């Protein structure tokens, strides 16, 4: 079998398509949650240093 045709067939399977969509959406949500300071310890750390302790 031709490897190109085999790969094309595999990636055109519905379950593989849904898995690809799920993975992309999961990474998008992770990226968006990291851009939101309340949910991201990486981005929220500098803001914690700026808070007054009064």
N, CA, C and O of each residue as an XYZ file, in Angstrom:
216
protein
N       0.841     -1.200      0.000
C       0.000      0.000      0.000
C       0.877      1.251      0.000
O       1.979      1.269      0.547
N       0.361      2.259     -0.613
C       1.060      3.541     -0.673
C       0.938      4.254      0.686
O      -0.172      4.440      1.185
N       2.054      4.647      1.276
C       1.984      5.310      2.597
C       1.152      6.587      2.593
O       0.470      6.881      3.575
N       1.198      7.348      1.501
C       0.404      8.582      1.434
C      -1.083      8.267      1.494
O      -1.836      8.927      2.211
N      -1.504      7.259      0.743
C      -2.925      6.894      0.738
C      -3.339      6.353      2.098
O      -4.447      6.619      2.564
N      -2.457      5.597      2.734
C      -2.771      5.045      4.050
C      -2.940      6.164      5.072
O      -3.881      6.144      5.865
N      -2.034      7.137      5.057
C      -2.141      8.261      5.987
C      -3.384      9.098      5.709
O      -4.069      9.531      6.636
N      -3.670      9.321      4.445
C      -4.858     10.092      4.083
C      -6.114      9.378      4.554
O      -7.028     10.007      5.087
N      -6.159      8.073      4.360
C      -7.312      7.290      4.804
C      -7.450      7.361      6.325
O      -8.551      7.532      6.850
N      -6.324      7.227      7.025
C      -6.365      7.225      8.491
C      -6.863      8.564      9.028
O      -7.726      8.599      9.905
N      -6.326      9.660      8.507
C      -6.711     10.972      9.018
C      -8.090     11.411      8.552
O      -8.628     12.392      9.066
N      -8.669     10.712      7.595
C     -10.025     11.053      7.167
C     -11.081     10.242      7.914
O     -12.276     10.438      7.692
N     -10.662      9.344      8.787
C     -11.631      8.597      9.596
C     -12.355      9.558     10.540
O     -11.738     10.467     11.095
N     -13.651      9.359     10.720
C     -14.402     10.285     11.586
C     -13.866     10.349     13.017
O     -13.790     11.432     13.598
N     -13.498      9.217     13.583
C     -13.017      9.229     14.970
C     -11.711     10.001     15.091
O     -11.486     10.682     16.091
N     -10.845      9.902     14.082
C      -9.585     10.645     14.102
C      -9.868     12.134     13.934
O      -9.221     12.967     14.568
N     -10.826     12.467     13.089
C     -11.214     13.875     12.908
C     -11.701     14.465     14.229
O     -11.286     15.555     14.621
N     -12.598     13.723     14.922
C     -13.126     14.214     16.195
C     -12.019     14.340     17.236
O     -12.029     15.274     18.038
N     -11.074     13.420     17.233
C      -9.951     13.499     18.173
C      -9.100     14.737     17.881
O      -8.662     15.422     18.805
N      -8.869     15.023     16.610
C      -8.095     16.217     16.243
C      -8.808     17.484     16.717
O      -8.179     18.383     17.277
N     -10.110     17.552     16.492
C     -10.881     18.727     16.909
C     -10.835     18.870     18.425
O     -10.669     19.974     18.945
N     -10.983     17.749     19.135
C     -10.955     17.782     20.596
C      -9.606     18.276     21.110
O      -9.551     19.089     22.032
N      -8.522     17.788     20.518
C      -7.176     18.189     20.951
C      -6.954     19.681     20.703
O      -6.420     20.382     21.563
N      -7.363     20.165     19.532
C      -7.196     21.592     19.217
C      -8.011     22.451     20.179
O      -7.525     23.472     20.664
N      -9.250     22.042     20.457
C     -10.085     22.816     21.379
C      -9.507     22.798     22.790
O      -9.549     23.811     23.489
N      -8.968     21.657     23.214
C      -8.373     21.571     24.552
C      -7.172     22.503     24.665
O      -7.022     23.206     25.664
N      -6.315     22.512     23.646
C      -5.157     23.408     23.680
C      -5.591     24.870     23.641
O      -4.988     25.713     24.305
N      -6.639     25.178     22.865
C      -7.145     26.556     22.834
C      -7.643     26.980     24.211
O      -7.358     28.088     24.666
N      -8.391     26.093     24.875
C      -8.906     26.431     26.199
C      -7.776     26.590     27.206
O      -7.822     27.481     28.054
N      -6.763     25.736     27.121
C      -5.618     25.866     28.027
C      -4.895     27.183     27.791
O      -4.483     27.852     28.740
N      -4.742     27.552     26.529
C      -4.064     28.808     26.207
C      -4.870     29.994     26.716
O      -4.312     30.919     27.307
N      -6.177     29.972     26.490
C      -7.010     31.080     26.947
C      -7.025     31.162     28.466
O      -7.011     32.262     29.019
N      -7.052     30.030     29.150
C      -7.058     30.067     30.615
C      -5.724     30.581     31.139
O      -5.683     31.196     32.205
N      -4.633     30.344     30.417
C      -3.337     30.867     30.845
C      -3.235     32.366     30.608
O      -2.456     33.043     31.279
N      -4.008     32.898     29.664
C      -3.981     34.336     29.414
C      -4.830     35.098     30.424
O      -4.737     36.322     30.513
N      -5.650     34.393     31.177
C      -6.529     35.025     32.159
C      -5.859     34.950     33.526
O      -5.747     33.855     34.078
N      -5.408     36.063     34.093
C      -4.549     36.034     35.287
C      -5.122     35.302     36.493
O      -4.365     34.696     37.251
N      -6.444     35.341     36.695
C      -7.014     34.711     37.888
C      -6.782     33.207     37.897
O      -6.656     32.608     38.965
N      -6.725     32.599     36.740
C      -6.598     31.148     36.664
C      -5.185     30.698     36.331
O      -4.932     29.500     36.196
N      -4.280     31.623     36.199
C      -2.930     31.256     35.783
C      -1.923     31.658     36.843
O      -1.739     32.847     37.104
N      -1.275     30.690     37.451
C      -0.264     31.020     38.459
C       0.957     31.637     37.796
O       1.660     32.433     38.420
N       1.221     31.285     36.550
C       2.391     31.817     35.845
C       2.245     33.318     35.606
O       3.200     34.074     35.785
N       1.045     33.747     35.201
C       0.830     35.161     34.918
C       0.442     35.903     36.202
O       0.744     37.089     36.338
N      -0.217     35.227     37.140
C      -0.682     35.899     38.348
C       0.451     36.194     39.317
O       0.306     37.078     40.161
N       1.566     35.494     39.230
C       2.669     35.700     40.179
C       3.156     37.149     40.237
O       3.304     37.682     41.336
N       3.415     37.815     39.093
C       3.866     39.214     39.191
C       2.837     40.107     39.875
O       3.205     41.027     40.605
N       1.540     39.843     39.644
C       0.510     40.669     40.254
C       0.470     40.454     41.763
O       0.163     41.384     42.510
N       0.773     39.251     42.217
C       0.791     38.989     43.653
C       1.901     39.781     44.332
O       1.752     40.189     45.484
N       3.006     40.002     43.636
C       4.113     40.757     44.219
C       3.770     42.236     44.354
O       4.333     42.925     45.204
N       2.854     42.730     43.526
C       2.524     44.151     43.543
C       1.454     44.501     44.572
O       1.193     45.682     44.796
N       0.829     43.508     45.203
C      -0.259     43.788     46.134
C       0.283     44.397     47.424
O       1.368     44.044     47.887
N      -0.500     45.327     47.999
C      -0.146     45.899     49.301
C      -0.555     44.929     50.398
O      -1.586     44.265     50.287
N       0.235     44.841     51.443
C      -0.079     43.947     52.555
C      -0.740     44.702     53.705
O      -0.522     44.362     54.868
N      -1.534     45.707     53.402
C      -2.190     46.494     54.452
C      -3.519     45.894     54.816
O      -4.218     46.419     55.683
